[in-house]
Amino acid sequence: MRRSKFPKVLKISKVPAVKALADGKGISVAARVLCAGTLGLLVGSTGCGEGLDLAADEAQVASAAAPLTTACKGAPYPVLLAHGMAGFDRIGPINYFFNVAADLRARGETVIESQVAPFESSAVRGAQLAHAIDDALAATRACKINVIAHSQGGLDARYAISSLRYGDRIASLVTVSTPHQGTVIADAALGLVPGFSYDVINAILRAIYGSGHSTSEPSLKASLTQLTRDNMQRRFNSANRDDARVKYYSIAGRSSARLASSECAGGLWSNGLRVDLLDPLLVLPETVFVATSPNPLWPVPNDGLVSVESAKWGTFLGCVPADHFDEIGQLAHLIPDIVSGYDHKAMYRKVVDKLHRDGL
């Protein structure tokens, strides 16, 4: 099985093709994709194509993403879990999708936990995810894979599908609280929301992601720039349109006492009447939603980091009574939430059952 041309390493500066670009020794297809994707998302234009044979490069990209021809297994397909910003596959006994992989494997599912750079644009992370997909297909001999992604992981997968032409390898993409229309939290972190100083935002970042992180960190700034409302709505979405070969599904989280009945209407799953108590780590970000909502006393429904409306993409499966951490069983939820009753493992079982019923 053909291996991806995209790098497995997390530090993009170590990729030979990118080093060659910096040294003026030539540009490979992978370097072009990464250069255009990373800089294009940040500034809207790259200049990466000056003096180059664009038609020849497009032919190389098309060849690199040609359909697989070796014998492979059909549906039901394996599941690949893709983490969000600041994510990881496993730290000691704790994995990002807490105990989800083990729970699904106990039911006979083949599950791969992927890992990409915790902080970077989805151009960089998407290339790394593409490599993980190729590795998973080679290991399982499956024709395609089902990707279930949380938060920014959904944008990484969309980039791999559309910009890197991986639609022939991904049967479905299920996004859980992915900010498809951006998030006001990223806007605030980059100083785009009046009334929120960098000191306040950096305190939020430290509360969520730990000490040592601030808006001045280049890789974190790349992630935040990726997630701004302007970038997502004016650049990313137009550059990464859906692939007809892939089935897209989405799930939104809602927290605090807001039931969000109207916003969650239309989902395939019942919204229910249960409420979730927001994680203390997300109280500061929630103040941004309160300050920027038309009615501060009734902020837009959200999970502490992503609004319900922004999380919708493709077939909307509905809302779950969970904040951004609860959605993946963090922090280390061993039992269903004592207030909302939300069981994150049961939700992922329900998702996989839905995919199988849909022939995936």
TORVO-832432 format. One record per residue (C-alpha): z, x, y; residue number from 1. Coordinates in pm, whole numbers, plus 50000, padded with zeros to 5 digits. Example, Ala and Ser with C-alpha at 12.3 -4.5 7.8 and 13.67 -1.06 7.14 Angstrom:
! TORVO-832432
<atom Z="50780" X="51230" Y="49550" k="1"/>
<atom Z="50714" X="51367" Y="49894" k="2"/>
***
This chain:
! TORVO-832432
<atom Z="50000" X="50000" Y="50000" k="1"/>
<atom Z="49905" X="50130" Y="50342" k="2"/>
<atom Z="50198" X="50251" Y="50550" k="3"/>
<atom Z="50239" X="50162" Y="50913" k="4"/>
<atom Z="50132" X="50410" Y="51176" k="5"/>
<atom Z="50436" X="50322" Y="51381" k="6"/>
<atom Z="50745" X="50544" Y="51390" k="7"/>
<atom Z="51059" X="50484" Y="51192" k="8"/>
<atom Z="51272" X="50704" Y="51418" k="9"/>
<atom Z="51477" X="50536" Y="51686" k="10"/>
<atom Z="51419" X="50789" Y="51961" k="11"/>
<atom Z="51069" X="50724" Y="52088" k="12"/>
<atom Z="51049" X="51067" Y="52253" k="13"/>
<atom Z="51041" X="51224" Y="51908" k="14"/>
<atom Z="50724" X="51041" Y="51799" k="15"/>
<atom Z="50449" X="51307" Y="51765" k="16"/>
<atom Z="50183" X="51082" Y="51918" k="17"/>
<atom Z="50395" X="51020" Y="52226" k="18"/>
<atom Z="50478" X="51389" Y="52257" k="19"/>
<atom Z="50105" X="51462" Y="52242" k="20"/>
<atom Z="50052" X="51212" Y="52523" k="21"/>
<atom Z="50315" X="51383" Y="52734" k="22"/>
<atom Z="50165" X="51725" Y="52659" k="23"/>
<atom Z="49812" X="51614" Y="52737" k="24"/>
<atom Z="49694" X="51695" Y="52385" k="25"/>
<atom Z="49542" X="51356" Y="52304" k="26"/>
<atom Z="49642" X="50997" Y="52246" k="27"/>
<atom Z="49664" X="50827" Y="51907" k="28"/>
<atom Z="49640" X="50452" Y="51857" k="29"/>
<atom Z="50016" X="50430" Y="51808" k="30"/>
<atom Z="50077" X="50619" Y="52131" k="31"/>
<atom Z="49844" X="50386" Y="52318" k="32"/>
<atom Z="50023" X="50078" Y="52187" k="33"/>
<atom Z="50365" X="50217" Y="52274" k="34"/>
<atom Z="50257" X="50345" Y="52614" k="35"/>
<atom Z="50087" X="50021" Y="52714" k="36"/>
<atom Z="50364" X="49805" Y="52572" k="37"/>
<atom Z="50662" X="49991" Y="52714" k="38"/>
<atom Z="50529" X="50063" Y="53061" k="39"/>
<atom Z="50333" X="49741" Y="53086" k="40"/>
<atom Z="50642" X="49530" Y="53030" k="41"/>
<atom Z="50833" X="49724" Y="53292" k="42"/>
<atom Z="50580" X="49750" Y="53570" k="43"/>
<atom Z="50294" X="49520" Y="53465" k="44"/>
<atom Z="50033" X="49799" Y="53461" k="45"/>
<atom Z="50026" X="50132" Y="53286" k="46"/>
<atom Z="49721" X="50340" Y="53355" k="47"/>
<atom Z="49741" X="50444" Y="52990" k="48"/>
<atom Z="49373" X="50376" Y="52937" k="49"/>
<atom Z="49227" X="50595" Y="53207" k="50"/>
<atom Z="48945" X="50812" Y="53081" k="51"/>
<atom Z="48970" X="50676" Y="52726" k="52"/>
<atom Z="48725" X="50498" Y="52496" k="53"/>
<atom Z="48891" X="50156" Y="52485" k="54"/>
<atom Z="48634" X="50006" Y="52247" k="55"/>
<atom Z="48686" X="50285" Y="51996" k="56"/>
<atom Z="49062" X="50247" Y="52018" k="57"/>
<atom Z="49040" X="49870" Y="51964" k="58"/>
<atom Z="48833" X="49932" Y="51654" k="59"/>
<atom Z="49098" X="50172" Y="51525" k="60"/>
<atom Z="49373" X="49917" Y="51589" k="61"/>
<atom Z="49176" X="49646" Y="51407" k="62"/>
<atom Z="49123" X="49881" Y="51115" k="63"/>
<atom Z="49492" X="49975" Y="51110" k="64"/>
<atom Z="49590" X="49609" Y="51089" k="65"/>
<atom Z="49332" X="49510" Y="50827" k="66"/>
<atom Z="49455" X="49266" Y="50559" k="67"/>
<atom Z="49622" X="49419" Y="50256" k="68"/>
<atom Z="49398" X="49432" Y="49952" k="69"/>
<atom Z="49633" X="49547" Y="49676" k="70"/>
<atom Z="49773" X="49291" Y="49431" k="71"/>
<atom Z="50083" X="49127" Y="49573" k="72"/>
<atom Z="50322" X="48839" Y="49510" k="73"/>
<atom Z="50285" X="48502" Y="49676" k="74"/>
<atom Z="50548" X="48255" Y="49798" k="75"/>
<atom Z="50840" X="48222" Y="49799" k="76"/>
<atom Z="50842" X="48528" Y="50021" k="77"/>
<atom Z="51128" X="48774" Y="50085" k="78"/>
<atom Z="51342" X="48735" Y="50397" k="79"/>
<atom Z="51374" X="49010" Y="50657" k="80"/>
<atom Z="51664" X="48983" Y="50903" k="81"/>
<atom Z="51593" X="49124" Y="51252" k="82"/>
<atom Z="51888" X="49191" Y="51482" k="83"/>
<atom Z="51912" X="49148" Y="51858" k="84"/>
<atom Z="52010" X="49373" Y="52145" k="85"/>
<atom Z="52293" X="49615" Y="52064" k="86"/>
<atom Z="52241" X="49525" Y="51700" k="87"/>
<atom Z="52270" X="49724" Y="51380" k="88"/>
<atom Z="52215" X="49671" Y="51010" k="89"/>
<atom Z="52565" X="49771" Y="50901" k="90"/>
<atom Z="52874" X="49945" Y="51040" k="91"/>
<atom Z="53108" X="50014" Y="50750" k="92"/>
<atom Z="53178" X="49678" Y="50580" k="93"/>
<atom Z="53045" X="49480" Y="50878" k="94"/>
<atom Z="52678" X="49388" Y="50898" k="95"/>
<atom Z="52509" X="49224" Y="51197" k="96"/>
<atom Z="52427" X="48899" Y="51017" k="97"/>
<atom Z="52777" X="48891" Y="50875" k="98"/>
<atom Z="52760" X="48847" Y="50495" k="99"/>
<atom Z="52435" X="48647" Y="50528" k="100"/>
<atom Z="52224" X="48882" Y="50314" k="101"/>
<atom Z="52481" X="48887" Y="50034" k="102"/>
<atom Z="52512" X="48509" Y="50042" k="103"/>
<atom Z="52135" X="48460" Y="50021" k="104"/>
<atom Z="52098" X="48721" Y="49746" k="105"/>
<atom Z="52360" X="48537" Y="49542" k="106"/>
<atom Z="52120" X="48242" Y="49548" k="107"/>
<atom Z="51835" X="48456" Y="49417" k="108"/>
<atom Z="51668" X="48543" Y="49747" k="109"/>
<atom Z="51522" X="48885" Y="49823" k="110"/>
<atom Z="51666" X="48991" Y="50160" k="111"/>
<atom Z="51604" X="49301" Y="50372" k="112"/>
<atom Z="51826" X="49393" Y="50667" k="113"/>
<atom Z="51613" X="49582" Y="50920" k="114"/>
<atom Z="51729" X="49818" Y="51192" k="115"/>
<atom Z="51563" X="49912" Y="51520" k="116"/>
<atom Z="51684" X="50078" Y="51840" k="117"/>
<atom Z="51985" X="49884" Y="51974" k="118"/>
<atom Z="51864" X="49908" Y="52334" k="119"/>
<atom Z="51492" X="49926" Y="52415" k="120"/>
<atom Z="51196" X="49712" Y="52514" k="121"/>
<atom Z="51040" X="49495" Y="52246" k="122"/>
<atom Z="50731" X="49717" Y="52257" k="123"/>
<atom Z="50940" X="50003" Y="52119" k="124"/>
<atom Z="51157" X="49788" Y="51893" k="125"/>
<atom Z="50856" X="49587" Y="51775" k="126"/>
<atom Z="50681" X="49903" Y="51657" k="127"/>
<atom Z="50992" X="50002" Y="51464" k="128"/>
<atom Z="51016" X="49652" Y="51316" k="129"/>
<atom Z="50651" X="49678" Y="51206" k="130"/>
<atom Z="50739" X="49991" Y="51009" k="131"/>
<atom Z="51034" X="49809" Y="50848" k="132"/>
<atom Z="50803" X="49523" Y="50750" k="133"/>
<atom Z="50559" X="49762" Y="50584" k="134"/>
<atom Z="50846" X="49928" Y="50395" k="135"/>
<atom Z="50976" X="49586" Y="50283" k="136"/>
<atom Z="50634" X="49474" Y="50160" k="137"/>
<atom Z="50585" X="49800" Y="49972" k="138"/>
<atom Z="50929" X="49771" Y="49809" k="139"/>
<atom Z="50897" X="49405" Y="49712" k="140"/>
<atom Z="50519" X="49396" Y="49648" k="141"/>
<atom Z="50512" X="49065" Y="49835" k="142"/>
<atom Z="50198" X="48954" Y="50018" k="143"/>
<atom Z="50396" X="48841" Y="50321" k="144"/>
<atom Z="50749" X="48817" Y="50451" k="145"/>
<atom Z="50963" X="48558" Y="50631" k="146"/>
<atom Z="51133" X="48700" Y="50938" k="147"/>
<atom Z="51458" X="48547" Y="51063" k="148"/>
<atom Z="51548" X="48701" Y="51397" k="149"/>
<atom Z="51840" X="48671" Y="51635" k="150"/>
<atom Z="51812" X="48706" Y="52012" k="151"/>
<atom Z="51580" X="48992" Y="52119" k="152"/>
<atom Z="51485" X="49042" Y="51756" k="153"/>
<atom Z="51263" X="48735" Y="51790" k="154"/>
<atom Z="51069" X="48900" Y="52073" k="155"/>
<atom Z="51034" X="49218" Y="51868" k="156"/>
<atom Z="50879" X="49013" Y="51589" k="157"/>
<atom Z="50648" X="48825" Y="51826" k="158"/>
<atom Z="50530" X="49160" Y="51965" k="159"/>
<atom Z="50463" X="49292" Y="51614" k="160"/>
<atom Z="50272" X="48975" Y="51522" k="161"/>
<atom Z="50057" X="48952" Y="51835" k="162"/>
<atom Z="50025" X="49294" Y="51995" k="163"/>
<atom Z="50037" X="49497" Y="51674" k="164"/>
<atom Z="49841" X="49237" Y="51474" k="165"/>
<atom Z="50093" X="49186" Y="51196" k="166"/>
<atom Z="50010" X="48819" Y="51153" k="167"/>
<atom Z="49856" X="48895" Y="50814" k="168"/>
<atom Z="50192" X="49018" Y="50687" k="169"/>
<atom Z="50438" X="48769" Y="50837" k="170"/>
<atom Z="50437" X="48419" Y="50689" k="171"/>
<atom Z="50694" X="48275" Y="50927" k="172"/>
<atom Z="50919" X="48365" Y="51217" k="173"/>
<atom Z="51247" X="48182" Y="51269" k="174"/>
<atom Z="51414" X="48273" Y="51598" k="175"/>
<atom Z="51781" X="48205" Y="51659" k="176"/>
<atom Z="51876" X="48193" Y="52026" k="177"/>
<atom Z="51587" X="48414" Y="52132" k="178"/>
<atom Z="51527" X="48404" Y="52511" k="179"/>
<atom Z="51158" X="48314" Y="52495" k="180"/>
<atom Z="51165" X="48214" Y="52862" k="181"/>
<atom Z="51406" X="48492" Y="52960" k="182"/>
<atom Z="51771" X="48464" Y="53052" k="183"/>
<atom Z="51948" X="48450" Y="53385" k="184"/>
<atom Z="52201" X="48698" Y="53243" k="185"/>
<atom Z="51934" X="48972" Y="53241" k="186"/>
<atom Z="51832" X="48872" Y="53594" k="187"/>
<atom Z="52190" X="48906" Y="53711" k="188"/>
<atom Z="52234" X="49239" Y="53535" k="189"/>
<atom Z="51939" X="49381" Y="53727" k="190"/>
<atom Z="52058" X="49252" Y="54063" k="191"/>
<atom Z="51809" X="48964" Y="54083" k="192"/>
<atom Z="52071" X="48691" Y="54124" k="193"/>
<atom Z="52239" X="48672" Y="54468" k="194"/>
<atom Z="52615" X="48697" Y="54460" k="195"/>
<atom Z="52647" X="48914" Y="54151" k="196"/>
<atom Z="52716" X="49278" Y="54220" k="197"/>
<atom Z="52651" X="49562" Y="53980" k="198"/>
<atom Z="53026" X="49607" Y="53940" k="199"/>
<atom Z="53060" X="49254" Y="53806" k="200"/>
<atom Z="52757" X="49285" Y="53581" k="201"/>
<atom Z="52862" X="49622" Y="53444" k="202"/>
<atom Z="53202" X="49470" Y="53363" k="203"/>
<atom Z="53016" X="49200" Y="53167" k="204"/>
<atom Z="52808" X="49461" Y="52984" k="205"/>
<atom Z="53117" X="49662" Y="52894" k="206"/>
<atom Z="53292" X="49347" Y="52773" k="207"/>
<atom Z="53001" X="49257" Y="52545" k="208"/>
<atom Z="52856" X="49592" Y="52440" k="209"/>
<atom Z="53148" X="49831" Y="52483" k="210"/>
<atom Z="53234" X="50111" Y="52722" k="211"/>
<atom Z="52966" X="50363" Y="52811" k="212"/>
<atom Z="52696" X="50106" Y="52882" k="213"/>
<atom Z="52577" X="50018" Y="53230" k="214"/>
<atom Z="52263" X="49896" Y="53404" k="215"/>
<atom Z="52178" X="50257" Y="53489" k="216"/>
<atom Z="52124" X="50348" Y="53122" k="217"/>
<atom Z="51742" X="50373" Y="53075" k="218"/>
<atom Z="51724" X="50216" Y="52728" k="219"/>
<atom Z="51957" X="49931" Y="52824" k="220"/>
<atom Z="51761" X="49875" Y="53144" k="221"/>
<atom Z="51443" X="49852" Y="52934" k="222"/>
<atom Z="51603" X="49581" Y="52720" k="223"/>
<atom Z="51728" X="49389" Y="53023" k="224"/>
<atom Z="51392" X="49413" Y="53200" k="225"/>
<atom Z="51232" X="49278" Y="52886" k="226"/>
<atom Z="51460" X="48971" Y="52898" k="227"/>
<atom Z="51423" X="48872" Y="53265" k="228"/>
<atom Z="51278" X="48529" Y="53328" k="229"/>
<atom Z="50994" X="48667" Y="53538" k="230"/>
<atom Z="50887" X="48920" Y="53275" k="231"/>
<atom Z="50902" X="48674" Y="52986" k="232"/>
<atom Z="50723" X="48390" Y="53161" k="233"/>
<atom Z="50461" X="48587" Y="53355" k="234"/>
<atom Z="50393" X="48883" Y="53127" k="235"/>
<atom Z="50530" X="48885" Y="52775" k="236"/>
<atom Z="50441" X="48531" Y="52670" k="237"/>
<atom Z="50084" X="48554" Y="52798" k="238"/>
<atom Z="50037" X="48891" Y="52628" k="239"/>
<atom Z="50190" X="48780" Y="52297" k="240"/>
<atom Z="50044" X="48445" Y="52207" k="241"/>
<atom Z="50113" X="48278" Y="51874" k="242"/>
<atom Z="49909" X="48375" Y="51569" k="243"/>
<atom Z="49771" X="48071" Y="51384" k="244"/>
<atom Z="49848" X="48236" Y="51049" k="245"/>
<atom Z="50222" X="48244" Y="51123" k="246"/>
<atom Z="50456" X="47944" Y="51128" k="247"/>
<atom Z="50707" X="47957" Y="51414" k="248"/>
<atom Z="51049" X="47789" Y="51414" k="249"/>
<atom Z="51343" X="47811" Y="51653" k="250"/>
<atom Z="51714" X="47729" Y="51669" k="251"/>
<atom Z="51934" X="47714" Y="51980" k="252"/>
<atom Z="52307" X="47762" Y="52014" k="253"/>
<atom Z="52530" X="47562" Y="52246" k="254"/>
<atom Z="52887" X="47637" Y="52333" k="255"/>
<atom Z="53172" X="47508" Y="52551" k="256"/>
<atom Z="53229" X="47133" Y="52577" k="257"/>
<atom Z="52869" X="47051" Y="52671" k="258"/>
<atom Z="52705" X="46851" Y="52391" k="259"/>
<atom Z="52353" X="46897" Y="52533" k="260"/>
<atom Z="52234" X="46579" Y="52367" k="261"/>
<atom Z="51915" X="46551" Y="52573" k="262"/>
<atom Z="51825" X="46919" Y="52555" k="263"/>
<atom Z="51882" X="46929" Y="52180" k="264"/>
<atom Z="51695" X="46604" Y="52116" k="265"/>
<atom Z="51376" X="46637" Y="51919" k="266"/>
<atom Z="51507" X="46895" Y="51678" k="267"/>
<atom Z="51452" X="46839" Y="51308" k="268"/>
<atom Z="51826" X="46874" Y="51250" k="269"/>
<atom Z="52092" X="46647" Y="51391" k="270"/>
<atom Z="52275" X="46789" Y="51692" k="271"/>
<atom Z="52602" X="46625" Y="51590" k="272"/>
<atom Z="52905" X="46571" Y="51809" k="273"/>
<atom Z="53094" X="46891" Y="51735" k="274"/>
<atom Z="53176" X="47132" Y="52016" k="275"/>
<atom Z="53233" X="47506" Y="52013" k="276"/>
<atom Z="53485" X="47707" Y="52210" k="277"/>
<atom Z="53314" X="47995" Y="52390" k="278"/>
<atom Z="53411" X="48343" Y="52273" k="279"/>
<atom Z="53635" X="48513" Y="52534" k="280"/>
<atom Z="53384" X="48800" Y="52555" k="281"/>
<atom Z="53126" X="48552" Y="52687" k="282"/>
<atom Z="53337" X="48393" Y="52958" k="283"/>
<atom Z="53207" X="48629" Y="53228" k="284"/>
<atom Z="52838" X="48570" Y="53142" k="285"/>
<atom Z="52906" X="48197" Y="53144" k="286"/>
<atom Z="53001" X="48228" Y="53514" k="287"/>
<atom Z="52639" X="48327" Y="53582" k="288"/>
<atom Z="52514" X="48005" Y="53421" k="289"/>
<atom Z="52768" X="47807" Y="53622" k="290"/>
<atom Z="52668" X="47970" Y="53952" k="291"/>
<atom Z="52293" X="47926" Y="53895" k="292"/>
<atom Z="52291" X="47572" Y="53752" k="293"/>
<atom Z="52180" X="47282" Y="53975" k="294"/>
<atom Z="52521" X="47128" Y="53914" k="295"/>
<atom Z="52789" X="47399" Y="53872" k="296"/>
<atom Z="53024" X="47138" Y="53726" k="297"/>
<atom Z="52769" X="47070" Y="53452" k="298"/>
<atom Z="52598" X="47402" Y="53371" k="299"/>
<atom Z="52278" X="47412" Y="53170" k="300"/>
<atom Z="52354" X="47409" Y="52795" k="301"/>
<atom Z="52373" X="47762" Y="52661" k="302"/>
<atom Z="52542" X="47983" Y="52403" k="303"/>
<atom Z="52694" X="48220" Y="52659" k="304"/>
<atom Z="52382" X="48438" Y="52690" k="305"/>
<atom Z="52074" X="48221" Y="52629" k="306"/>
<atom Z="52003" X="47866" Y="52743" k="307"/>
<atom Z="51899" X="47598" Y="52495" k="308"/>
<atom Z="51564" X="47548" Y="52669" k="309"/>
<atom Z="51480" X="47919" Y="52660" k="310"/>
<atom Z="51555" X="47935" Y="52288" k="311"/>
<atom Z="51287" X="47680" Y="52196" k="312"/>
<atom Z="50965" X="47811" Y="52040" k="313"/>
<atom Z="50730" X="47661" Y="51784" k="314"/>
<atom Z="50889" X="47392" Y="51568" k="315"/>
<atom Z="51233" X="47331" Y="51714" k="316"/>
<atom Z="51485" X="47288" Y="51434" k="317"/>
<atom Z="51771" X="47190" Y="51665" k="318"/>
<atom Z="52098" X="47314" Y="51810" k="319"/>
<atom Z="52403" X="47452" Y="51634" k="320"/>
<atom Z="52756" X="47430" Y="51781" k="321"/>
<atom Z="52793" X="47806" Y="51821" k="322"/>
<atom Z="52795" X="48076" Y="52085" k="323"/>
<atom Z="52575" X="48386" Y="52072" k="324"/>
<atom Z="52818" X="48570" Y="51845" k="325"/>
<atom Z="52903" X="48274" Y="51620" k="326"/>
<atom Z="52534" X="48232" Y="51539" k="327"/>
<atom Z="52544" X="48549" Y="51328" k="328"/>
<atom Z="52901" X="48513" Y="51205" k="329"/>
<atom Z="53059" X="48754" Y="51451" k="330"/>
<atom Z="53311" X="48870" Y="51504" k="331"/>
<atom Z="53346" X="48890" Y="51124" k="332"/>
<atom Z="53379" X="48518" Y="51050" k="333"/>
<atom Z="53508" X="48484" Y="50695" k="334"/>
<atom Z="53542" X="48105" Y="50709" k="335"/>
<atom Z="53370" X="47826" Y="50906" k="336"/>
<atom Z="53478" X="47791" Y="51269" k="337"/>
<atom Z="53810" X="47607" Y="51281" k="338"/>
<atom Z="53710" X="47407" Y="51590" k="339"/>
<atom Z="53341" X="47325" Y="51545" k="340"/>
<atom Z="53323" X="47354" Y="51168" k="341"/>
<atom Z="53011" X="47568" Y="51211" k="342"/>
<atom Z="52933" X="47775" Y="50900" k="343"/>
<atom Z="52681" X="48048" Y="50982" k="344"/>
<atom Z="52603" X="48126" Y="50618" k="345"/>
<atom Z="52530" X="47761" Y="50548" k="346"/>
<atom Z="52292" X="47757" Y="50844" k="347"/>
<atom Z="52087" X="48048" Y="50710" k="348"/>
<atom Z="52079" X="47887" Y="50366" k="349"/>
<atom Z="51943" X="47573" Y="50530" k="350"/>
<atom Z="51678" X="47779" Y="50711" k="351"/>
<atom Z="51559" X="47950" Y="50393" k="352"/>
<atom Z="51551" X="47617" Y="50206" k="353"/>
<atom Z="51336" X="47476" Y="50487" k="354"/>
<atom Z="51093" X="47769" Y="50458" k="355"/>
<atom Z="51061" X="47722" Y="50084" k="356"/>
<atom Z="50995" X="47349" Y="50124" k="357"/>
<atom Z="50718" X="47442" Y="50366" k="358"/>
<atom Z="50558" X="47661" Y="50100" k="359"/>
<atom Z="50682" X="47988" Y="50242" k="360"/>
***
